[in-house]
Amino acid sequence: ALVYEKQKQFLIRLAYIAACLFLFWLFFRYLAVWLLPFLIAMGLATLAEPCINFCRVRLHFKRSFTAAVFTLLLAGLLITLLSLMIARLFDEAYAFLTQLPHYLTALPDLASELRARMERFCAACPENLRVWMDAMTDQVLGQVVNIFSSFSEKCLDQITKAVTSLPQVLLFCATTALAV
């Protein structure tokens, strides 16, 4: 009877843990997306609270005035940091895109040099090995072309997704700012 009770207790605990994990997963899967601006706002307001209390108690400012000033300062700081990050991202992307044609123009020369090296390497090889190495070189070069094509396609797709999600990001930021 004691073993039965222990097994029953174990199964009840296991079911409880499984139910909690399932609810936790449901929360993060469906609700967290909608609650995230408010959770971030609550965190930011919690960060500003000690400063607001200090100004209210030590400097005798009104709470509403102090909260408004600190909220504006916090929003300005976040907007500045976000702007600097975005500007840096655009600078890096611009630098990469301006250098990309240089790298791509060097690609055919690199491929022909690779082919010439492979031919020199295989000059003394048996005919079967030379044919296999030529086929492998052609296959590798074809794969490189496919990789660049796929990469550029994915980059354009990601840029399109980023531009189309911009209104959602702005709505998210506005909701967070209002909630603070």
C-alpha positions in Angstrom: 0.0 0.0 0.0 2.9 2.3 0.7 4.5 1.7 -2.7 1.1 2.4 -4.3 0.8 5.7 -2.5 4.3 6.8 -3.5 3.6 5.9 -7.2 0.3 7.8 -7.0 2.1 10.8 -5.5 4.8 10.6 -8.2 2.2 10.4 -11.0 0.2 13.3 -9.6 3.4 15.5 -9.3 4.4 14.4 -12.8 1.0 15.4 -14.2 1.2 18.7 -12.3 4.6 19.5 -13.8 3.5 18.5 -17.3 0.4 20.7 -17.0 2.5 23.7 -15.8 5.0 23.2 -18.6 2.2 23.0 -21.1 0.6 26.2 -19.8 4.0 27.9 -19.8 4.5 26.8 -23.4 1.0 28.1 -24.3 1.7 31.4 -22.7 5.0 32.0 -24.6 3.6 30.6 -27.8 0.4 32.7 -28.0 0.1 35.3 -25.3 3.7 36.6 -24.8 3.7 38.1 -28.3 0.7 40.3 -27.4 1.9 41.0 -23.9 5.5 41.7 -24.7 5.2 45.5 -25.2 3.5 45.7 -21.8 6.0 43.5 -20.1 8.9 45.6 -21.5 7.1 48.8 -20.4 6.7 47.4 -16.9 10.4 46.6 -16.8 11.3 50.1 -18.0 9.0 51.6 -15.5 10.5 49.5 -12.8 14.0 50.7 -13.8 12.8 54.3 -13.6 11.0 54.0 -10.3 14.1 54.4 -8.0 15.1 57.6 -9.8 11.5 58.9 -9.6 11.3 58.2 -5.9 14.7 59.8 -5.3 13.6 63.0 -7.1 10.2 63.0 -5.3 11.7 62.5 -1.8 15.0 64.4 -1.9 14.2 67.1 -4.4 10.5 67.5 -3.6 9.4 67.2 -7.2 5.9 66.1 -8.0 5.6 62.5 -9.0 3.8 63.1 -12.2 6.4 65.6 -13.4 9.3 63.4 -12.4 7.7 60.4 -14.1 7.1 62.3 -17.3 10.7 63.6 -17.4 12.2 60.2 -16.7 9.9 58.5 -19.2 10.9 61.0 -21.9 14.6 60.6 -21.0 14.3 56.9 -21.1 12.5 57.0 -24.4 15.1 59.4 -25.8 17.9 57.1 -24.6 16.3 54.0 -26.1 15.5 55.8 -29.4 19.1 57.1 -29.6 20.5 53.6 -28.9 18.2 52.0 -31.5 19.0 54.7 -34.0 22.7 54.2 -33.5 22.4 50.5 -33.9 20.3 50.9 -37.1 22.7 53.4 -38.5 25.6 51.1 -37.8 23.8 48.2 -39.4 23.1 50.4 -42.5 26.8 51.5 -42.6 28.0 47.9 -42.5 25.5 46.8 -45.1 26.5 49.7 -47.3 30.2 48.9 -46.9 29.5 45.3 -47.7 27.4 46.0 -50.7 30.0 48.5 -52.1 32.7 45.9 -51.7 30.6 43.0 -53.1 31.1 43.8 -56.8 34.9 43.9 -56.2 34.7 40.4 -54.7 32.4 39.1 -57.4 34.6 40.4 -60.2 37.5 38.5 -58.7 35.5 35.3 -58.6 36.0 34.3 -62.2 39.7 34.8 -62.0 39.8 32.8 -58.8 37.8 30.0 -60.5 40.2 29.9 -63.5 43.2 29.9 -61.2 41.7 27.0 -59.2 41.0 25.2 -62.5 44.6 25.8 -63.6 46.0 24.6 -60.3 43.9 21.5 -60.5 45.1 20.8 -64.1 48.8 21.3 -63.0 48.2 19.0 -60.0 46.6 16.3 -62.2 49.0 16.6 -65.1 50.8 13.4 -64.1 47.7 11.6 -62.8 46.1 8.8 -64.5 43.4 9.6 -67.1 40.5 8.3 -64.8 41.7 10.4 -61.9 42.1 13.5 -64.1 38.6 13.1 -65.5 37.2 12.7 -62.0 39.1 15.8 -60.7 37.8 17.9 -63.6 34.3 16.7 -62.9 34.7 17.5 -59.2 36.1 21.0 -60.0 33.2 21.7 -62.3 30.8 20.5 -59.6 32.4 22.6 -56.9 32.3 25.7 -59.1 28.7 25.0 -59.9 27.9 24.7 -56.2 29.7 28.0 -55.5 27.5 29.7 -58.1 24.4 28.1 -56.6 25.4 29.2 -53.1 25.9 32.8 -54.2 22.5 32.7 -56.1 20.8 31.2 -53.1 22.5 33.7 -50.7 21.4 36.7 -52.8 17.9 35.4 -53.0 17.7 34.9 -49.3 19.1 38.4 -48.7 16.5 39.9 -50.9 13.8 37.9 -49.1 15.0 39.0 -45.7 15.1 42.6 -46.8 11.6 42.3 -48.0 10.5 40.8 -44.8 12.2 43.5 -42.8 10.6 46.3 -44.8 7.1 44.7 -44.6 7.4 44.2 -40.8 8.3 47.8 -40.2 4.7 48.9 -39.4 4.5 46.1 -36.8 7.8 47.2 -35.2 6.6 50.8 -35.1 3.3 49.7 -33.5 5.2 47.6 -31.0 7.4 50.5 -30.1 4.5 53.0 -29.9 2.5 50.6 -27.6 5.6 50.1 -25.4 6.1 53.9 -25.1 2.5 54.5 -24.3 2.5 51.7 -21.7 5.5 53.1 -20.0 
